[in-house]
Amino acid sequence: MNKKFVLDKKGFRDEVFKADFMHQLVTETVNEIAQTAGDGFEPSTSMGKTRWHGMVRADDFKARKDDFDNNTLLKAAYPLKVVEND
């Protein structure tokens, strides 16, 4: 009974990475990051060769300076959450 499982990579990629629900998930995530970062940060999504890509960028000088000085996008993407142990 030597049966092997062979993953259909192209089918998996088409069904998961290129699916509409993945596009919605990426769009929601970049919108949330841009909103958390504040004014001057613009979200965008695009389809790559194999999957959806999301990007948030500083759209004006003030936002670029804020991001450079304070790591605004990094903090918006990975917020520090303090959890107290009981």
N, C-alpha and C positions, 0 to 999 in steps of 0.2 A: 504494500500500500504506500508507495512513494509518489504521492500526488503533490504537485507544486502549485502554489498560487502565483499567478502572473498578473501584475497590475497593468491595466490598460492606461498608460500615462496620458496619452492624448485625450482619451475619453474622460478621464478624471479631471484633467485641466479644463476641458470644455464645460463639464458639468459643475465644477466647483469654482475655480479661479476666474473664469470668464462669465459666471452666472450673474443675473440681475440682482440677486440678493447680496452678492459680494460687492457689486457696484454701489448699492444703497448703503452697505456697511462702511465702505471706504468714504463715501460722501458725507455720511453722518459724522464720522470720526474727524475728518479734516474740518468740517464746519464747527464742531465743538472746540477743536484746538484753536481755530482762528477767533472764535468768539471769546474764549478764555484769554487769549493773548491780548485782545483789545483792538482799538482802532488802528487802521493802517496795515492789518494783516489780511491777506486774501487767500482763500482756499481754491484748489483746483484738482480735478481728477482727469485721468486719461487712461486709455487702454494701451498696454504695452503688448509685446509679442505673446506673452503667456498669461498675463494677469493684469488686474486694475492697479493703478498707481495713484496715490494721493500726495499732494504737496501743499504746504502753507508757506507763503513768502511775505516778506515785508514789502509793502507796496510804495511807501514813501520814505523820505530821508529820516523823519522823526521816528518811525517804526524801526528802521534799520539801526539807528543809533541806540534805541531802547533795547533792541535784541542784542546788539554788540556789547553794551554796558551791563545788561542784567540777565542775559540768557533767557529772554522772555519766551521764545518758542520752545526751548528745552523744558522750561518749567511748566508751560501749558500742556506739553505732550506727556510729561511724566511728573504729575503733581506729587509732592511729598505729603503723605498722609500719616499723621501721628496716631498710633493706636496704643491706648493705655491698657495694661494688663490688670485684671481685677484680682 
